[in-house]
Amino acid sequence: MLYPNKLGGKMGKNKKPTMMQVKNVVNNMLMEIEYLKQAVSNLDFIVNYYIKYNDDSDKFKTYVEELSKKAKKEQDKNKEAK
């Protein structure tokens, strides 16, 4: 996503970006992170309400716990292999 030509100006082979260019890139990254944070929050909100709507809270909780146990076993197995 971040390429030297996206810094807001022309850059030669050996020129460093200016402080303003770096500041702009960092600000753009922060805005994108904030957007992603909001999108994840919205998805979490929607999934929670969908689960409540279907009255599957207990079933879903059991399913997530089973997945967590499987992931933990797999992680332990990978640690032992190393």
N, C-alpha and C positions, 0 to 999 in steps of 0.2 A: 504494500500500500504506500509506503513512504519511499519515494525515489528522489534522488538529488534534484531532478528538474521540477519537482513538486514543491520546492522550498520557496517559490515565489520570485525567481529571477534566474538569469543565466549564470551558469557556473563553468569556469574553465576546468582544466584537468587538475590543477593543484590548488585551487582556491577553496578556502574554508567558507562555510555558510556564515552569514552575519548573525548577530545576536537576535535581530528582528526576525529573520527567517526561521531560526531555531524556535523562537517564541511562538511564531505562527503555527509551526508544525506541532508543537506541544499542545497548544490551544485546540487545534483540530483533533488531536488524539483524545484530549479530555472530553470534547464534545461528542465524539463517537462512542467513547466509553460510557458516558452518561446516557446516550441513546440506547445502547445495548442493555444497560442496567434497567432502564425503564421497560424495555421490551421483555426482558426476563421476568420482571415484576408483574407485568400484565399477563404473561403466560401462566405464571404461578397462580395468580388470581383466578383466571379462567378455569384452570384444571381443578383447583380446590372447589369452586362452585359447581363444576360438572360432577365431581365425585359426590358432593352433597346432594345434588339434584337427583342422582341415580340411587341414593341411599346405599352406596357401596363403600362407605368409609371403613368398616371393619374388614371387609374382604380385601380392599386395596391396601390397608395397613398390613395385613397378613402377607400379601403378595410382596410388598416392599421389604418386609423383614426377611422373607425367604431369599429374595435377590441379594440382600445385604449379606446374609450368611454365606451364600454361594460366592459372592465377590471376596469375602474375607478368606474363605477356604482357598480360593484361587490365588489370592495375594500371598498367603502363607506358603502355598505350594511353590510359587515363583521364588520366594525368599529362600526356601530350602534348596532349590535347584542351583542357586548362585553360590 
